[in-house]
Amino acid sequence: MAQQTVTIVGQGYVGLPLAQAASRTGWKVHGLDVTESLVNSLNNGHSHVDDLVDAEIQEMLASGYSATTDPSVITGSEVVVICVPTPLADGGSPDLGAVKGASRTIGDNLAAGTTVILESTTYPGTTDDLVRPILELNSGLVAGEDFQLAYSPERVDPGSKKFGIKNTPKLMGGINDASTQAAVAFYRTFVDEPIAMKGMREAETAKLLENTFRHVNIALVNEMTKFCKELNIDIWEVIRGASTKPFGFMKFTPGPGVGGHCIPIDPNYLSYEVRNQLGYPFRFVELAQEINNSMPKYVVDRVSEMLNEHRKPLNGSSVLLLGVTYKADIADQRESPAIPVAEILQEKGVQVRFHDPLVDSWKLATGDLIREDDLDRAVEEADAIVVLQAHDAYDLDRIASTARLMLDTRGVAAAPAIRL
């Protein structure tokens, strides 16, 4: 039997791990991307995502993987998967420019008999109302007849040591049953549990529900954190106690805000579509967004209170931020709440410094900050330290014992650190 070929459009945090999973099970994988420097780096065996090291890229290359900017590889592929970014535009509406561009490129090169799958997060109806017409117009083929079309939401958990593509159940829904089964057949080759959905809109909405659930529950504990402090109640002890219940409760913890490629963005897609199609707000999402967006200012207010108690004004103080990525032990800074924390501090006249073992330089609206090389000296010199991300590389108990003041937004460090 001839080796089957898949083209994965987009070689970022979603597309590259998918390419690895497919290549390990015998697929000939083309990693199609528009960034030539990225393609060259991958073909030279270098990884740019946290979940894959260089040796794994080299293993993929040895298995036949190749990165390319040449869209003609689509024509010879049995499967094409779209894994391009879907950020929010300035007004909060979905920016589907990359999805549209990928769809046009695929349509221009699409051969009959191909299965096309969208993995990029988006609002319900995108696959049928946006991707399908572009593919059909540019190819002259009919979805569901000449080629199969499906949606399968990505479920990548960057940095996870427990869950990867293989052992994470995978949802998929097609334009018809044949398309759904074609997607199942593809993912079954490297995913333990492919799950067929009723249709594409259900698969699209399931992804948004997953992250809206997290968004709303994070907002719940963040709001409780604020009033528990005013009531002199230890929210961390409250969460510890509630977490002992073996049913009906799921643990969420407060923090300086939400970040990453899912939580700050995905619920807005659902909220946008509800307003766009139905004319009324998705109130839970909009309230959760308001609460979570308020947390960076709350962190700054707590720092100001700490300094004031020691007769030190916020203006003119030196504050060291520890961990500026959106998640522990990964280098990804997308939508990190550390950015608004730093910018609010700077607006109030604070000398902001930072340390992160995974980040060399940090881009802010006021310019780039260079990482403090000597962590011990930076801790000693700072008027206050704020732990925004508790990387494993940090001995936070030791840092707390030597710092003048330390606010731990992750609830990890022992006293004398002050928890959020």
C-alpha positions as a Markdown table, in Angstrom:
| # | Residue | x | y | z |
|---|---|---|---|---|
| 1 | Met | 0.0 | 0.0 | 0.0 |
| 2 | Ala | 1.4 | 3.4 | -1.0 |
| 3 | Gln | 2.3 | 5.8 | 1.8 |
| 4 | Gln | -0.5 | 8.4 | 2.4 |
| 5 | Thr | 0.3 | 12.1 | 2.5 |
| 6 | Val | -1.1 | 14.9 | 4.6 |
| 7 | Thr | -0.4 | 18.6 | 4.3 |
| 8 | Ile | -0.7 | 20.5 | 7.6 |
| 9 | Val | -1.2 | 24.2 | 7.0 |
| 10 | Gly | 0.4 | 26.2 | 9.8 |
| 11 | Gln | 3.4 | 25.0 | 11.7 |
| 12 | Gly | 2.9 | 26.6 | 15.1 |
| 13 | Tyr | 1.9 | 25.3 | 18.5 |
| 14 | Val | -1.0 | 23.3 | 17.0 |
| 15 | Gly | 0.2 | 22.3 | 13.6 |
| 16 | Leu | 3.7 | 21.1 | 14.5 |
| 17 | Pro | 2.7 | 18.7 | 17.2 |
| 18 | Leu | 0.1 | 17.3 | 14.8 |
| 19 | Ala | 2.7 | 16.9 | 12.2 |
| 20 | Gln | 4.8 | 15.0 | 14.6 |
| 21 | Ala | 1.9 | 12.7 | 15.6 |
| 22 | Ala | 1.1 | 11.9 | 12.0 |
| 23 | Ser | 4.7 | 11.3 | 10.9 |
| 24 | Arg | 5.2 | 8.9 | 13.7 |
| 25 | Thr | 2.5 | 6.6 | 12.4 |
| 26 | Gly | 3.7 | 6.5 | 8.8 |
| 27 | Trp | 2.2 | 9.5 | 7.2 |
| 28 | Lys | 4.2 | 11.5 | 4.7 |
| 29 | Val | 3.8 | 15.0 | 6.2 |
| 30 | His | 4.2 | 18.3 | 4.5 |
| 31 | Gly | 4.3 | 21.2 | 6.9 |
| 32 | Leu | 3.1 | 24.2 | 4.9 |
| 33 | Asp | 3.7 | 27.6 | 6.3 |
| 34 | Val | 4.0 | 31.2 | 4.9 |
| 35 | Thr | 7.1 | 32.1 | 6.9 |
| 36 | Glu | 10.2 | 31.2 | 5.0 |
| 37 | Ser | 12.6 | 31.6 | 7.9 |
| 38 | Leu | 10.4 | 29.2 | 10.0 |
| 39 | Val | 10.4 | 26.7 | 7.2 |
| 40 | Asn | 14.1 | 26.8 | 6.9 |
| 41 | Ser | 14.6 | 26.5 | 10.6 |
| 42 | Leu | 12.4 | 23.4 | 10.7 |
| 43 | Asn | 14.2 | 21.8 | 7.8 |
| 44 | Asn | 17.4 | 22.4 | 9.6 |
| 45 | Gly | 16.1 | 20.5 | 12.6 |
| 46 | His | 15.3 | 23.3 | 15.0 |
| 47 | Ser | 12.1 | 23.6 | 17.0 |
| 48 | His | 10.3 | 26.8 | 17.9 |
| 49 | Val | 7.6 | 25.4 | 20.1 |
| 50 | Asp | 7.9 | 24.3 | 23.8 |
| 51 | Asp | 6.5 | 20.9 | 23.3 |
| 52 | Leu | 9.0 | 19.7 | 20.8 |
| 53 | Val | 12.8 | 19.7 | 21.1 |
| 54 | Asp | 15.3 | 19.8 | 18.2 |
| 55 | Ala | 15.9 | 16.1 | 18.4 |
| 56 | Glu | 12.2 | 15.4 | 17.8 |
| 57 | Ile | 12.2 | 17.7 | 14.7 |
| 58 | Gln | 15.2 | 15.7 | 13.4 |
| 59 | Glu | 13.3 | 12.5 | 14.1 |
| 60 | Met | 10.4 | 13.8 | 12.0 |
| 61 | Leu | 12.7 | 14.8 | 9.2 |
| 62 | Ala | 14.2 | 11.3 | 9.2 |
| 63 | Ser | 10.7 | 9.9 | 8.9 |
| 64 | Gly | 10.0 | 12.0 | 5.8 |
| 65 | Tyr | 8.6 | 15.2 | 7.2 |
| 66 | Ser | 9.4 | 18.4 | 5.3 |
| 67 | Ala | 8.4 | 22.0 | 5.9 |
| 68 | Thr | 7.7 | 24.0 | 2.8 |
| 69 | Thr | 6.2 | 27.3 | 1.5 |
| 70 | Asp | 5.2 | 25.6 | -1.7 |
| 71 | Pro | 1.4 | 25.1 | -1.8 |
| 72 | Ser | 1.5 | 22.6 | -4.7 |
| 73 | Val | 2.1 | 19.8 | -2.1 |
| 74 | Ile | -1.6 | 20.1 | -1.4 |
| 75 | Thr | -2.4 | 18.5 | -4.8 |
| 76 | Gly | -0.8 | 15.2 | -3.9 |
| 77 | Ser | -2.2 | 15.0 | -0.4 |
| 78 | Glu | -5.0 | 12.7 | 0.7 |
| 79 | Val | -5.7 | 14.9 | 3.7 |
| 80 | Val | -5.2 | 18.7 | 4.3 |
| 81 | Val | -5.5 | 20.1 | 7.8 |
| 82 | Ile | -5.8 | 23.9 | 8.6 |
| 83 | Cys | -4.0 | 24.9 | 11.8 |
| 84 | Val | -3.6 | 28.6 | 11.4 |
| 85 | Pro | -4.0 | 31.3 | 14.1 |
| 86 | Thr | -7.4 | 32.9 | 14.8 |
| 87 | Pro | -6.7 | 35.9 | 17.0 |
| 88 | Leu | -9.1 | 38.6 | 18.0 |
| 89 | Ala | -9.2 | 41.9 | 16.0 |
| 90 | Asp | -8.9 | 45.2 | 17.7 |
| 91 | Gly | -12.7 | 45.5 | 18.2 |
| 92 | Gly | -12.9 | 42.1 | 19.8 |
| 93 | Ser | -14.3 | 40.4 | 16.6 |
| 94 | Pro | -12.7 | 37.2 | 15.2 |
| 95 | Asp | -9.8 | 37.8 | 12.9 |
| 96 | Leu | -10.2 | 35.0 | 10.3 |
| 97 | Gly | -7.7 | 36.4 | 7.8 |
| 98 | Ala | -5.4 | 33.4 | 8.1 |
| 99 | Val | -8.2 | 30.9 | 7.8 |
| 100 | Lys | -9.4 | 32.7 | 4.6 |
| 101 | Gly | -5.9 | 32.8 | 3.2 |
| 102 | Ala | -5.3 | 29.1 | 3.9 |
| 103 | Ser | -8.7 | 28.2 | 2.4 |
| 104 | Arg | -7.9 | 30.1 | -0.8 |
| 105 | Thr | -4.5 | 28.4 | -1.1 |
| 106 | Ile | -6.0 | 25.0 | -0.5 |
| 107 | Gly | -8.8 | 25.7 | -3.0 |
| 108 | Asp | -6.3 | 26.7 | -5.7 |
| 109 | Asn | -4.5 | 23.4 | -5.3 |
| 110 | Leu | -7.3 | 21.0 | -4.2 |
| 111 | Ala | -7.7 | 17.6 | -6.0 |
| 112 | Ala | -10.8 | 15.5 | -6.0 |
| 113 | Gly | -11.0 | 12.9 | -3.3 |
| 114 | Thr | -9.1 | 15.0 | -0.7 |
| 115 | Thr | -10.3 | 15.4 | 2.9 |
| 116 | Val | -10.0 | 19.0 | 4.3 |
| 117 | Ile | -10.2 | 19.5 | 8.0 |
| 118 | Leu | -10.2 | 22.8 | 9.9 |
| 119 | Glu | -8.7 | 22.7 | 13.4 |
| 120 | Ser | -8.4 | 26.5 | 14.1 |
| 121 | Thr | -10.6 | 27.7 | 16.8 |
| 122 | Thr | -13.5 | 29.8 | 15.5 |
| 123 | Tyr | -17.2 | 30.6 | 15.9 |
| 124 | Pro | -19.9 | 28.1 | 15.0 |
| 125 | Gly | -20.6 | 28.0 | 11.3 |
| 126 | Thr | -17.2 | 29.0 | 10.1 |
| 127 | Thr | -16.4 | 25.7 | 8.3 |
| 128 | Asp | -19.7 | 25.7 | 6.4 |
| 129 | Asp | -20.2 | 29.4 | 5.8 |
| 130 | Leu | -16.7 | 30.6 | 5.2 |
| 131 | Val | -14.3 | 27.8 | 4.5 |
| 132 | Arg | -16.6 | 25.7 | 2.3 |
| 133 | Pro | -17.5 | 28.5 | -0.2 |
| 134 | Ile | -13.9 | 29.5 | -0.7 |
| 135 | Leu | -12.8 | 25.9 | -1.3 |
| 136 | Glu | -15.6 | 25.3 | -3.7 |
| 137 | Leu | -15.1 | 28.6 | -5.6 |
| 138 | Asn | -11.4 | 28.3 | -6.0 |
| 139 | Ser | -11.3 | 24.5 | -6.8 |
| 140 | Gly | -14.5 | 24.1 | -8.8 |
| 141 | Leu | -15.3 | 21.1 | -6.7 |
| 142 | Val | -18.3 | 20.4 | -4.4 |
| 143 | Ala | -17.8 | 19.7 | -0.7 |
| 144 | Gly | -19.3 | 16.4 | 0.4 |
| 145 | Glu | -19.2 | 15.1 | -3.1 |
| 146 | Asp | -15.9 | 15.8 | -4.8 |
| 147 | Phe | -14.0 | 16.3 | -1.5 |
| 148 | Gln | -14.7 | 15.8 | 2.2 |
| 149 | Leu | -14.9 | 18.6 | 4.7 |
| 150 | Ala | -14.8 | 18.5 | 8.5 |
| 151 | Tyr | -14.0 | 20.4 | 11.6 |
| 152 | Ser | -11.9 | 19.0 | 14.5 |
| 153 | Pro | -11.0 | 21.3 | 17.3 |
| 154 | Glu | -7.5 | 21.3 | 18.5 |
| 155 | Arg | -6.9 | 20.2 | 22.1 |
| 156 | Val | -3.3 | 21.0 | 22.6 |
| 157 | Asp | -2.2 | 21.6 | 26.2 |
| 158 | Pro | 1.3 | 23.2 | 25.9 |
| 159 | Gly | 3.8 | 22.0 | 28.4 |
| 160 | Ser | 1.6 | 19.1 | 29.7 |
| 161 | Lys | 3.5 | 16.0 | 30.7 |
| 162 | Lys | 0.3 | 14.0 | 31.0 |
| 163 | Phe | -1.7 | 14.7 | 27.9 |
| 164 | Gly | -0.6 | 14.8 | 24.3 |
| 165 | Ile | -2.3 | 14.3 | 20.9 |
| 166 | Lys | -2.3 | 10.5 | 21.2 |
| 167 | Asn | -4.1 | 10.2 | 24.5 |
| 168 | Thr | -6.4 | 13.2 | 24.3 |
| 169 | Pro | -9.9 | 12.3 | 22.9 |
| 170 | Lys | -10.4 | 14.1 | 19.5 |
| 171 | Leu | -13.7 | 15.5 | 18.3 |
| 172 | Met | -14.7 | 15.8 | 14.7 |
| 173 | Gly | -17.8 | 16.6 | 12.7 |
| 174 | Gly | -18.2 | 16.7 | 8.9 |
| 175 | Ile | -20.5 | 18.3 | 6.4 |
| 176 | Asn | -22.0 | 14.9 | 6.0 |
| 177 | Asp | -21.5 | 11.4 | 7.4 |
| 178 | Ala | -18.9 | 10.5 | 4.7 |
| 179 | Ser | -16.9 | 13.6 | 5.7 |
| 180 | Thr | -17.1 | 12.8 | 9.4 |
| 181 | Gln | -15.9 | 9.2 | 8.8 |
| 182 | Ala | -13.1 | 10.4 | 6.6 |
| 183 | Ala | -11.9 | 12.6 | 9.4 |
| 184 | Val | -12.3 | 9.7 | 11.9 |
| 185 | Ala | -10.2 | 7.5 | 9.6 |
| 186 | Phe | -7.4 | 10.0 | 9.5 |
| 187 | Tyr | -7.2 | 10.8 | 13.2 |
| 188 | Arg | -7.7 | 7.1 | 14.2 |
| 189 | Thr | -4.2 | 6.4 | 12.8 |
| 190 | Phe | -2.6 | 8.3 | 15.7 |
| 191 | Val | -5.3 | 9.3 | 18.2 |
| 192 | Asp | -6.5 | 6.7 | 20.8 |
| 193 | Glu | -10.1 | 8.0 | 20.9 |
| 194 | Pro | -11.5 | 9.8 | 17.9 |
| 195 | Ile | -15.1 | 10.9 | 18.6 |
| 196 | Ala | -17.6 | 11.6 | 15.8 |
| 197 | Met | -20.0 | 14.5 | 16.4 |
| 198 | Lys | -23.4 | 15.2 | 14.9 |
| 199 | Gly | -22.0 | 17.9 | 12.6 |
| 200 | Met | -19.5 | 20.7 | 12.2 |
| 201 | Arg | -21.3 | 23.3 | 14.2 |
| 202 | Glu | -21.6 | 21.0 | 17.2 |
| 203 | Ala | -17.8 | 20.3 | 17.0 |
| 204 | Glu | -17.0 | 24.0 | 16.7 |
| 205 | Thr | -19.2 | 24.9 | 19.6 |
| 206 | Ala | -17.9 | 22.1 | 21.8 |
| 207 | Lys | -14.4 | 23.6 | 21.6 |
| 208 | Leu | -15.8 | 27.0 | 22.7 |
| 209 | Leu | -17.8 | 25.5 | 25.6 |
| 210 | Glu | -14.7 | 23.8 | 26.9 |
| 211 | Asn | -12.8 | 27.0 | 27.2 |
| 212 | Thr | -15.8 | 29.1 | 28.2 |
| 213 | Phe | -16.3 | 26.7 | 31.1 |
| 214 | Arg | -12.7 | 27.4 | 32.3 |
| 215 | His | -13.0 | 31.2 | 31.6 |
| 216 | Val | -16.1 | 31.5 | 33.8 |
| 217 | Asn | -14.8 | 29.4 | 36.6 |
| 218 | Ile | -11.5 | 31.2 | 36.7 |
| 219 | Ala | -13.5 | 34.5 | 36.9 |
| 220 | Leu | -15.5 | 33.1 | 39.8 |
| 221 | Val | -12.5 | 32.4 | 42.0 |
| 222 | Asn | -10.9 | 35.7 | 40.9 |
| 223 | Glu | -13.9 | 37.6 | 42.1 |
| 224 | Met | -14.1 | 35.6 | 45.3 |
| 225 | Thr | -10.4 | 36.4 | 45.9 |
| 226 | Lys | -11.2 | 40.1 | 46.0 |
| 227 | Phe | -14.0 | 39.9 | 48.5 |
| 228 | Cys | -12.4 | 37.2 | 50.6 |
| 229 | Lys | -9.5 | 39.6 | 51.2 |
| 230 | Glu | -11.9 | 42.3 | 52.4 |
| 231 | Leu | -13.6 | 39.8 | 54.7 |
| 232 | Asn | -10.3 | 38.5 | 56.0 |
| 233 | Ile | -10.9 | 35.0 | 54.6 |
| 234 | Asp | -8.0 | 33.0 | 53.2 |
| 235 | Ile | -9.3 | 32.1 | 49.7 |
| 236 | Trp | -6.5 | 29.5 | 49.2 |
| 237 | Glu | -7.6 | 27.7 | 52.3 |
| 238 | Val | -11.2 | 27.9 | 51.1 |
| 239 | Ile | -10.2 | 26.3 | 47.8 |
| 240 | Arg | -8.2 | 23.6 | 49.6 |
| 241 | Gly | -11.2 | 22.7 | 51.7 |
| 242 | Ala | -13.7 | 22.7 | 48.8 |
| 243 | Ser | -11.3 | 20.5 | 46.8 |
| 244 | Thr | -11.6 | 17.7 | 49.3 |
| 245 | Lys | -15.1 | 17.0 | 48.1 |
| 246 | Pro | -14.9 | 14.0 | 45.8 |
| 247 | Phe | -17.9 | 15.0 | 43.6 |
| 248 | Gly | -19.6 | 18.1 | 42.3 |
| 249 | Phe | -16.6 | 20.3 | 42.6 |
| 250 | Met | -13.7 | 21.1 | 40.2 |
| 251 | Lys | -10.7 | 23.1 | 41.5 |
| 252 | Phe | -9.8 | 26.4 | 40.0 |
| 253 | Thr | -7.4 | 28.9 | 41.4 |
| 254 | Pro | -7.0 | 32.7 | 41.2 |
| 255 | Gly | -4.3 | 34.5 | 39.4 |
| 256 | Pro | -3.2 | 37.7 | 37.8 |
| 257 | Gly | -5.5 | 37.2 | 34.8 |
| 258 | Val | -5.8 | 34.8 | 32.0 |
| 259 | Gly | -3.5 | 34.2 | 29.0 |
| 260 | Gly | -2.6 | 31.9 | 26.2 |
| 261 | His | -4.2 | 31.1 | 22.9 |
| 262 | Cys | -7.5 | 29.8 | 24.2 |
| 263 | Ile | -9.0 | 31.3 | 27.4 |
| 264 | Pro | -8.8 | 35.0 | 26.6 |
| 265 | Ile | -9.9 | 34.4 | 23.0 |
| 266 | Asp | -12.2 | 31.4 | 22.5 |
| 267 | Pro | -15.1 | 32.6 | 24.7 |
| 268 | Asn | -15.2 | 35.8 | 22.8 |
| 269 | Tyr | -15.8 | 33.9 | 19.5 |
| 270 | Leu | -18.9 | 32.4 | 21.1 |
| 271 | Ser | -20.0 | 35.8 | 22.5 |
| 272 | Tyr | -19.4 | 37.4 | 19.2 |
| 273 | Glu | -21.6 | 34.9 | 17.3 |
| 274 | Val | -24.4 | 35.1 | 19.8 |
| 275 | Arg | -24.5 | 38.9 | 19.5 |
| 276 | Asn | -24.1 | 38.7 | 15.7 |
| 277 | Gln | -26.7 | 36.1 | 15.1 |
| 278 | Leu | -29.2 | 36.6 | 17.9 |
| 279 | Gly | -28.7 | 40.2 | 18.8 |
| 280 | Tyr | -28.3 | 39.8 | 22.6 |
| 281 | Pro | -25.2 | 39.2 | 24.8 |
| 282 | Phe | -23.8 | 36.0 | 26.2 |
| 283 | Arg | -23.7 | 37.5 | 29.7 |
| 284 | Phe | -21.7 | 34.9 | 31.5 |
| 285 | Val | -18.8 | 35.3 | 29.0 |
| 286 | Glu | -18.9 | 39.1 | 29.1 |
| 287 | Leu | -19.0 | 39.2 | 32.9 |
| 288 | Ala | -16.1 | 36.7 | 33.1 |
| 289 | Gln | -14.1 | 38.8 | 30.7 |
| 290 | Glu | -14.7 | 41.9 | 32.7 |
| 291 | Ile | -13.6 | 40.2 | 36.0 |
| 292 | Asn | -10.5 | 38.5 | 34.5 |
| 293 | Asn | -9.4 | 41.6 | 32.7 |
| 294 | Ser | -9.6 | 43.5 | 36.1 |
| 295 | Met | -7.0 | 41.2 | 37.7 |
| 296 | Pro | -3.8 | 42.9 | 36.5 |
| 297 | Lys | -5.0 | 46.2 | 38.1 |
| 298 | Tyr | -5.9 | 44.3 | 41.2 |
| 299 | Val | -2.4 | 42.9 | 41.4 |
| 300 | Val | -0.9 | 46.4 | 41.1 |
| 301 | Asp | -3.3 | 47.6 | 43.8 |
| 302 | Arg | -2.1 | 44.8 | 46.1 |
| 303 | Val | 1.5 | 45.8 | 45.4 |
| 304 | Ser | 0.7 | 49.4 | 46.2 |
| 305 | Glu | -0.9 | 48.3 | 49.5 |
| 306 | Met | 2.1 | 46.2 | 50.5 |
| 307 | Leu | 4.5 | 49.0 | 49.8 |
| 308 | Asn | 2.3 | 51.6 | 51.6 |
| 309 | Glu | 2.3 | 49.4 | 54.7 |
| 310 | His | 6.1 | 49.8 | 54.8 |
| 311 | Arg | 5.9 | 53.5 | 54.1 |
| 312 | Lys | 7.1 | 53.2 | 50.6 |
| 313 | Pro | 5.3 | 54.9 | 47.7 |
| 314 | Leu | 4.5 | 52.9 | 44.5 |
| 315 | Asn | 5.9 | 55.8 | 42.4 |
| 316 | Gly | 9.6 | 55.4 | 42.2 |
| 317 | Ser | 9.8 | 51.9 | 43.6 |
| 318 | Ser | 11.6 | 49.0 | 42.0 |
| 319 | Val | 9.3 | 46.0 | 41.3 |
| 320 | Leu | 10.7 | 42.7 | 40.1 |
| 321 | Leu | 8.3 | 40.5 | 38.2 |
| 322 | Leu | 9.0 | 36.7 | 38.2 |
| 323 | Gly | 7.6 | 34.6 | 35.3 |
| 324 | Val | 6.1 | 36.6 | 32.4 |
| 325 | Thr | 4.8 | 33.7 | 30.3 |
| 326 | Tyr | 1.1 | 32.8 | 30.3 |
| 327 | Lys | 1.7 | 29.3 | 31.7 |
| 328 | Ala | 4.3 | 27.7 | 34.0 |
| 329 | Asp | 7.4 | 26.1 | 32.4 |
| 330 | Ile | 6.7 | 27.1 | 28.8 |
| 331 | Ala | 8.1 | 30.1 | 26.9 |
| 332 | Asp | 4.8 | 31.2 | 25.3 |
| 333 | Gln | 3.9 | 34.8 | 26.1 |
| 334 | Arg | 0.7 | 35.0 | 24.1 |
| 335 | Glu | -1.9 | 37.2 | 25.9 |
| 336 | Ser | 0.1 | 36.9 | 29.1 |
| 337 | Pro | -1.5 | 38.9 | 32.0 |
| 338 | Ala | 2.1 | 39.9 | 32.9 |
| 339 | Ile | 2.0 | 42.5 | 30.1 |
| 340 | Pro | -0.8 | 44.6 | 31.5 |
| 341 | Val | 0.6 | 44.2 | 35.0 |
| 342 | Ala | 3.9 | 45.6 | 33.9 |
| 343 | Glu | 2.4 | 48.4 | 31.8 |
| 344 | Ile | 0.1 | 49.6 | 34.7 |
| 345 | Leu | 3.1 | 49.6 | 37.0 |
| 346 | Gln | 5.1 | 51.7 | 34.6 |
| 347 | Glu | 2.2 | 54.1 | 34.2 |
| 348 | Lys | 2.4 | 54.6 | 38.0 |
| 349 | Gly | 6.1 | 55.5 | 37.9 |
| 350 | Val | 7.4 | 52.1 | 38.9 |
| 351 | Gln | 10.8 | 50.9 | 37.8 |
| 352 | Val | 9.8 | 47.5 | 36.4 |
| 353 | Arg | 12.4 | 44.7 | 36.1 |
| 354 | Phe | 11.8 | 41.1 | 35.2 |
| 355 | His | 13.2 | 37.6 | 35.4 |
| 356 | Asp | 12.0 | 34.5 | 33.6 |
| 357 | Pro | 14.3 | 31.5 | 32.9 |
| 358 | Leu | 12.5 | 31.0 | 29.5 |
| 359 | Val | 12.4 | 34.5 | 28.3 |
| 360 | Asp | 15.5 | 36.6 | 27.3 |
| 361 | Ser | 13.8 | 39.8 | 26.4 |
| 362 | Trp | 10.2 | 41.0 | 26.9 |
| 363 | Lys | 8.3 | 43.3 | 24.6 |
| 364 | Leu | 6.1 | 46.0 | 26.2 |
| 365 | Ala | 4.4 | 49.0 | 24.7 |
| 366 | Thr | 7.2 | 51.2 | 26.2 |
| 367 | Gly | 10.0 | 49.1 | 24.7 |
| 368 | Asp | 11.8 | 45.9 | 25.4 |
| 369 | Leu | 13.0 | 44.8 | 28.8 |
| 370 | Ile | 16.1 | 42.7 | 29.2 |
| 371 | Arg | 15.9 | 39.8 | 31.7 |
| 372 | Glu | 17.8 | 40.3 | 34.9 |
| 373 | Asp | 20.8 | 38.0 | 34.7 |
| 374 | Asp | 21.5 | 37.7 | 38.4 |
| 375 | Leu | 18.3 | 36.6 | 40.1 |
| 376 | Asp | 19.7 | 36.7 | 43.6 |
| 377 | Arg | 20.9 | 40.3 | 43.2 |
| 378 | Ala | 17.7 | 41.4 | 41.5 |
| 379 | Val | 15.7 | 39.9 | 44.5 |
| 380 | Glu | 17.9 | 41.7 | 46.9 |
| 381 | Glu | 17.6 | 45.1 | 45.2 |
| 382 | Ala | 13.9 | 45.1 | 44.5 |
| 383 | Asp | 11.5 | 46.9 | 46.8 |
| 384 | Ala | 8.9 | 44.3 | 46.0 |
| 385 | Ile | 8.7 | 41.0 | 44.0 |
| 386 | Val | 5.6 | 39.8 | 42.3 |
| 387 | Val | 5.4 | 36.1 | 41.3 |
| 388 | Leu | 3.2 | 36.0 | 38.1 |
| 389 | Gln | 4.2 | 32.5 | 37.0 |
| 390 | Ala | 5.6 | 29.8 | 39.3 |
| 391 | His | 8.1 | 28.1 | 37.0 |
| 392 | Asp | 9.6 | 24.9 | 38.5 |
| 393 | Ala | 13.1 | 26.5 | 38.2 |
| 394 | Tyr | 12.2 | 29.0 | 41.0 |
| 395 | Asp | 12.8 | 28.1 | 44.6 |
| 396 | Leu | 10.0 | 30.4 | 45.7 |
| 397 | Asp | 10.3 | 29.6 | 49.4 |
| 398 | Arg | 14.0 | 30.7 | 49.3 |
| 399 | Ile | 13.2 | 33.8 | 47.3 |
| 400 | Ala | 10.4 | 34.7 | 49.8 |
| 401 | Ser | 12.8 | 34.4 | 52.7 |
| 402 | Thr | 15.3 | 36.9 | 51.2 |
| 403 | Ala | 12.9 | 39.4 | 49.5 |
| 404 | Arg | 11.9 | 42.6 | 51.2 |
| 405 | Leu | 8.3 | 42.1 | 50.1 |
| 406 | Met | 6.8 | 39.4 | 47.9 |
| 407 | Leu | 3.3 | 39.0 | 46.4 |
| 408 | Asp | 2.7 | 35.4 | 45.2 |
| 409 | Thr | -0.3 | 35.5 | 42.7 |
| 410 | Arg | -0.1 | 31.7 | 42.3 |
| 411 | Gly | -0.3 | 30.7 | 45.9 |
| 412 | Val | 2.8 | 28.5 | 45.9 |
| 413 | Ala | 5.3 | 30.2 | 48.2 |
| 414 | Ala | 5.4 | 29.9 | 51.9 |
| 415 | Ala | 5.4 | 32.8 | 54.3 |
| 416 | Pro | 6.6 | 35.5 | 54.5 |
| 417 | Ala | 5.3 | 35.7 | 50.9 |
| 418 | Ile | 1.8 | 37.3 | 50.7 |
| 419 | Arg | -0.7 | 35.4 | 48.6 |
| 420 | Leu | -3.0 | 37.2 | 46.2 |
